[in-house]
Amino acid sequence: MELDERKLKILKAIICNYLETGEPVGSRTISKYTDLNLSSATIRNEMADLEEMGYILQPHTSAGRIPSDKGYRLYVDSMLREKEREVEDMKEVLLEKADKLENLLKQAARVLAVNTNYTTMITGPQYSSKKVKFLQLSEVDANQLLAVIVLEGNIVKNKMIRTAEAIDKETLLKLNILLNTCLQGLNLNDINLPLIQRMKEQAAGHGTVVSDILDAISQAVSEQEDVEIFTSGATNILKYPELSDTEKASSLLGALEEKQQLGELMAGIPDGPGEQHGIQVFIGDETPLESMKDCAVVTATYRIEEGVYGKVGIIGPKRMDYERVVASLQSLMSQLDEIFKKE
């Protein structure tokens, strides 16, 4: 017999409630946890069918039910299929948006360089959100797991985890369910000691593995991605005598070509306080890079959506036309706001 939508929802409610409490689940509890608006009697009948089909079990000490391995398997398989469909549906849209955004940022850098006659740089989007959307553990060998962590914004992190004990398939299955049930939607900062302790207790003798997995998730989420940087007008700095002597020009052009240095420069500049786009001006020794100590750097922050942002920077001599530069940045920020709002 194939499970209909009602049975699937009741099975999911039983599994989620059992994972949360560790106690057998009764029909009255299910009636509070589902949106089916069914009576306890109707739910009891459905639970009897689920038991007969082998998806749930009734411990001899209780009238409540617990999931069977078959029930866990159906739950995880349906959950994975759902996530795979989500990813496939979004893949084309995300690729198209990423391509459009890259072209937009390159064009913005060119326009700024032309309008100001200085050198410009724009970082690709970065993500401040650390919320866990989905997590999957897969076996690599007897003592090694691969954790695939999907964060809000569809950022995917991979981490290899070496375990002190061998993990069989059924244990791996239950750990996947436990981790997704407990961590889905949580920020990294929300994973506190009481939650970790509860997860260890529910892991039924595999608390050390849970600790290893949580450590790996923390490391993966905290790792900084290489941020793409688009530059334009690099040779504009040669128009200013105070920056055009051989040594200074070589140092500046080298820094502009070395994207890692630019990434560190932009990452080291905090958002400006109290302003929507945080326009800030750094003059001479205030600039984070040694090669730019004879320059001024003006920066702003663009925001695509909540938790997704990037930085814009303009580099020129200390005697740059600050009024014009700030006005150009404000104009660009307004235009980007309109574009992102429409998208």
C-alpha positions as CSV (number, residue, x, y, z in Angstrom):
1,M,0.0,0.0,0.0
2,E,1.3,3.4,-0.9
3,L,1.3,6.2,1.7
4,D,-1.1,9.0,1.0
5,E,-0.4,12.6,2.0
6,R,-2.2,12.2,5.4
7,K,-0.2,9.2,6.4
8,L,3.1,10.9,5.3
9,K,2.3,14.0,7.4
10,I,1.4,11.8,10.5
11,L,4.6,9.8,10.0
12,K,6.7,13.0,9.8
13,A,5.1,14.4,12.9
14,I,5.8,11.1,14.8
15,I,9.5,11.2,13.7
16,C,10.0,14.9,14.5
17,N,8.3,14.6,17.9
18,Y,10.2,11.4,18.8
19,L,13.5,13.0,17.8
20,E,12.7,16.0,20.0
21,T,11.6,14.2,23.1
22,G,12.9,10.6,22.8
23,E,9.5,9.4,24.1
24,P,6.9,7.3,22.3
25,V,4.3,9.4,20.6
26,G,0.6,9.1,21.1
27,S,-2.3,10.2,18.9
28,R,-3.3,13.2,21.1
29,T,0.2,14.6,20.7
30,I,0.1,14.2,16.9
31,S,-3.3,16.0,16.8
32,K,-1.5,19.1,18.3
33,Y,1.5,18.9,16.0
34,T,-0.1,18.5,12.6
35,D,-2.3,20.8,10.4
36,L,-4.7,18.0,9.5
37,N,-7.4,19.0,12.0
38,L,-8.2,15.3,12.7
39,S,-9.6,13.7,15.8
40,S,-7.4,11.5,18.0
41,A,-9.6,8.5,16.9
42,T,-8.9,9.1,13.2
43,I,-5.2,9.6,13.9
44,R,-5.2,6.3,15.9
45,N,-6.6,4.5,12.9
46,E,-3.9,6.0,10.6
47,M,-1.2,5.1,13.1
48,A,-2.5,1.5,13.2
49,D,-2.1,1.4,9.4
50,L,1.4,2.8,9.6
51,E,2.3,0.2,12.2
52,E,0.8,-2.6,10.1
53,M,2.9,-1.3,7.1
54,G,6.1,-1.4,9.2
55,Y,6.8,2.3,9.4
56,I,6.3,2.7,13.2
57,L,6.6,0.4,16.2
58,Q,4.7,0.1,19.5
59,P,7.1,-0.5,22.5
60,H,5.5,-3.0,24.9
61,T,5.9,-0.5,27.7
62,S,3.8,2.3,26.1
63,A,0.7,3.0,24.1
64,G,2.7,5.5,22.0
65,R,4.6,4.7,18.8
66,I,8.2,5.2,17.7
67,P,9.7,5.2,14.1
68,S,11.0,2.0,12.7
69,D,14.1,1.9,10.5
70,K,11.8,1.7,7.5
71,G,10.0,4.8,8.7
72,Y,13.3,6.7,9.1
73,R,14.3,5.6,5.6
74,L,11.1,6.8,4.0
75,Y,11.4,10.2,5.9
76,V,15.1,10.8,4.8
77,D,14.5,9.7,1.2
78,S,11.5,12.0,0.8
79,M,13.4,14.8,2.5
80,L,16.5,14.4,0.2
81,R,14.3,14.2,-2.9
82,E,12.5,17.4,-1.9
83,K,15.9,19.2,-1.4
84,E,17.2,17.9,-4.7
85,R,14.1,19.2,-6.5
86,E,14.6,22.6,-4.8
87,V,18.3,22.8,-5.9
88,E,17.5,21.7,-9.5
89,D,14.6,24.2,-9.8
90,M,16.9,27.0,-8.5
91,K,20.1,26.1,-10.4
92,E,19.3,27.8,-13.7
93,V,17.8,30.9,-12.0
94,L,20.9,31.2,-9.8
95,L,23.4,30.8,-12.6
96,E,21.5,33.4,-14.7
97,K,21.4,35.8,-11.8
98,A,25.1,35.3,-11.0
99,D,26.0,36.1,-14.6
100,K,23.8,39.2,-14.7
101,L,25.2,40.4,-11.4
102,E,28.9,39.9,-12.5
103,N,28.2,42.0,-15.7
104,L,26.4,44.6,-13.7
105,L,29.3,45.0,-11.2
106,K,31.9,45.2,-14.0
107,Q,29.9,47.9,-15.7
108,A,29.5,49.8,-12.5
109,A,33.3,49.7,-11.9
110,R,33.9,51.1,-15.5
111,V,31.3,53.9,-15.1
112,L,32.8,55.0,-11.7
113,A,36.3,55.0,-13.2
114,V,35.2,57.2,-16.1
115,N,33.1,59.5,-14.0
116,T,35.7,60.1,-11.4
117,N,39.0,59.7,-13.4
118,Y,40.3,57.5,-10.5
119,T,40.8,53.8,-10.0
120,T,37.7,51.8,-8.9
121,M,37.1,48.3,-7.4
122,I,33.9,46.4,-6.5
123,T,33.7,43.1,-4.7
124,G,31.3,40.4,-5.5
125,P,28.6,39.6,-3.0
126,Q,29.5,38.2,0.4
127,Y,27.2,36.6,2.9
128,S,26.9,37.5,6.5
129,S,24.1,35.0,7.3
130,K,25.2,31.7,8.9
131,K,21.8,30.0,9.1
132,V,21.8,26.3,8.3
133,K,19.3,25.4,5.6
134,F,20.1,21.7,5.1
135,L,22.8,19.2,6.1
136,Q,23.7,15.8,4.7
137,L,26.3,13.3,5.9
138,S,27.6,10.7,3.5
139,E,29.9,7.8,4.1
140,V,33.4,8.0,2.5
141,D,34.9,5.0,4.3
142,A,34.5,3.3,7.7
143,N,35.9,6.2,9.7
144,Q,35.4,9.1,7.4
145,L,32.3,11.1,6.5
146,L,31.5,13.9,4.1
147,A,29.3,16.7,5.5
148,V,27.5,18.9,2.9
149,I,26.2,22.0,4.6
150,V,23.8,24.3,2.7
151,L,23.5,27.7,4.3
152,E,20.8,30.4,3.7
153,G,21.5,32.0,0.3
154,N,22.2,28.6,-1.1
155,I,25.9,28.7,-0.1
156,V,27.3,25.1,-0.1
157,K,30.1,24.1,2.2
158,N,31.8,20.7,2.2
159,K,33.8,19.2,5.1
160,M,35.5,15.9,5.6
161,I,35.1,14.4,9.1
162,R,37.2,11.7,10.5
163,T,35.4,9.7,13.3
164,A,36.9,7.6,16.1
165,E,34.3,4.9,15.6
166,A,32.9,3.3,12.5
167,I,29.4,4.5,11.5
168,D,26.9,2.0,10.0
169,K,24.3,3.0,7.5
170,E,21.3,3.1,9.9
171,T,23.2,5.2,12.4
172,L,24.2,7.6,9.6
173,L,20.6,7.8,8.6
174,K,19.4,8.7,12.1
175,L,22.3,11.2,12.5
176,N,21.1,13.0,9.3
177,I,17.6,13.2,10.7
178,L,18.8,14.4,14.1
179,L,21.1,17.1,12.7
180,N,18.5,18.5,10.3
181,T,15.7,18.4,12.9
182,C,17.8,20.2,15.5
183,L,19.9,22.6,13.3
184,Q,17.7,23.6,10.4
185,G,17.1,27.4,10.4
186,L,19.6,28.0,13.3
187,N,22.4,30.5,13.1
188,L,25.9,29.2,14.1
189,N,25.6,31.4,17.3
190,D,22.4,29.6,18.2
191,I,24.1,26.2,18.6
192,N,24.6,26.4,22.4
193,L,25.7,23.9,25.1
194,P,22.1,22.9,26.1
195,L,21.3,22.1,22.4
196,I,24.5,20.2,22.0
197,Q,23.9,18.2,25.1
198,R,20.4,17.3,24.0
199,M,21.6,16.2,20.6
200,K,24.3,14.0,22.3
201,E,21.6,12.4,24.4
202,Q,19.4,11.7,21.4
203,A,22.3,10.3,19.5
204,A,22.1,7.2,21.6
205,G,25.8,6.4,22.4
206,H,27.2,8.4,19.5
207,G,27.8,11.7,21.3
208,T,31.4,11.9,20.4
209,V,30.5,11.7,16.7
210,V,28.0,14.5,17.2
211,S,30.7,16.6,18.7
212,D,33.0,15.9,15.8
213,I,30.3,16.8,13.3
214,L,29.4,20.0,15.1
215,D,33.1,21.1,15.2
216,A,33.4,20.4,11.5
217,I,30.2,22.4,10.7
218,S,31.5,25.3,12.8
219,Q,34.9,25.3,10.9
220,A,33.2,25.0,7.5
221,V,30.7,27.8,8.1
222,S,33.5,30.1,9.6
223,E,35.8,29.6,6.6
224,Q,36.1,32.7,4.4
225,E,35.4,32.3,0.7
226,D,37.6,34.0,-1.9
227,V,35.7,37.1,-2.9
228,E,35.7,38.1,-6.5
229,I,36.9,41.7,-7.2
230,F,36.3,43.7,-10.3
231,T,38.6,46.7,-11.0
232,S,38.7,49.4,-13.6
233,G,40.8,52.5,-14.4
234,A,44.0,51.1,-12.9
235,T,46.2,53.3,-15.1
236,N,44.3,56.4,-14.0
237,I,46.6,56.8,-11.0
238,L,49.5,57.4,-13.5
239,K,47.9,60.8,-14.4
240,Y,48.8,62.2,-11.0
241,P,52.5,63.2,-10.5
242,E,52.6,62.3,-6.8
243,L,51.7,58.7,-7.7
244,S,53.4,58.3,-11.0
245,D,57.1,57.8,-10.0
246,T,58.3,54.4,-10.9
247,E,58.4,52.9,-7.4
248,K,55.0,54.1,-6.2
249,A,53.3,53.4,-9.5
250,S,54.8,49.8,-9.6
251,S,53.7,49.2,-6.0
252,L,50.1,50.5,-6.6
253,L,49.6,48.6,-9.9
254,G,51.0,45.5,-8.3
255,A,48.4,45.8,-5.4
256,L,45.6,46.3,-8.0
257,E,46.6,43.2,-9.8
258,E,47.0,41.2,-6.7
259,K,43.3,40.5,-5.9
260,Q,44.2,38.9,-2.5
261,Q,45.5,42.2,-1.3
262,L,42.5,44.0,-2.5
263,G,40.3,41.5,-0.8
264,E,42.1,42.0,2.5
265,L,41.8,45.8,2.0
266,M,38.0,45.6,1.4
267,A,37.5,43.0,4.2
268,G,39.4,45.2,6.6
269,I,37.1,48.2,6.1
270,P,34.1,48.0,8.4
271,D,30.6,49.3,7.4
272,G,30.2,53.0,8.1
273,P,28.1,53.7,11.2
274,G,24.5,55.1,10.9
275,E,24.4,55.3,7.1
276,Q,22.6,53.0,4.7
277,H,25.6,52.6,2.4
278,G,28.3,53.5,4.9
279,I,30.3,55.9,2.7
280,Q,33.8,56.3,4.4
281,V,37.0,58.1,3.5
282,F,40.5,56.9,4.4
283,I,43.4,59.2,3.8
284,G,47.1,58.3,3.7
285,D,48.1,56.3,6.8
286,E,44.4,55.5,7.5
287,T,44.3,53.1,4.5
288,P,45.0,49.4,5.5
289,L,47.5,48.7,2.7
290,E,51.1,50.0,2.8
291,S,51.1,50.5,-1.0
292,M,48.3,53.0,-0.7
293,K,49.7,55.2,2.1
294,D,50.1,58.0,-0.5
295,C,46.5,57.6,-1.6
296,A,42.9,58.3,-0.5
297,V,40.4,55.5,-0.6
298,V,36.6,56.1,-0.5
299,T,34.3,53.1,0.1
300,A,30.6,52.3,0.2
301,T,28.6,49.1,0.8
302,Y,25.9,47.9,-1.5
303,R,23.2,45.4,-0.3
304,I,21.4,43.0,-2.5
305,E,19.2,41.6,0.2
306,E,19.3,40.8,3.9
307,G,22.7,39.3,4.8
308,V,24.1,39.7,1.2
309,Y,26.4,42.7,0.6
310,G,29.5,43.9,-1.2
311,K,32.0,46.8,-1.1
312,V,32.8,49.5,-3.6
313,G,36.1,51.5,-3.5
314,I,37.6,54.4,-5.3
315,I,41.4,55.0,-5.1
316,G,43.0,58.3,-6.0
317,P,45.5,60.9,-4.7
318,K,45.1,62.6,-1.4
319,R,44.0,65.7,-3.3
320,M,41.1,63.8,-5.0
321,D,37.8,65.7,-5.6
322,Y,36.1,64.2,-2.5
323,E,32.8,66.0,-3.2
324,R,32.6,64.5,-6.7
325,V,33.6,61.1,-5.6
326,V,31.1,60.9,-2.8
327,A,28.3,62.2,-5.1
328,S,29.3,59.5,-7.7
329,L,29.1,56.8,-5.1
330,Q,25.8,58.0,-3.8
331,S,24.4,58.0,-7.3
332,L,25.7,54.5,-8.0
333,M,24.3,53.2,-4.7
334,S,20.9,54.6,-5.5
335,Q,20.9,53.0,-9.0
336,L,22.0,49.6,-7.5
337,D,19.3,49.8,-4.9
338,E,16.7,50.3,-7.6
339,I,18.1,47.4,-9.7
340,F,18.2,45.0,-6.7
341,K,14.7,46.0,-5.6
342,K,13.3,45.1,-9.1
343,E,15.2,41.8,-9.2
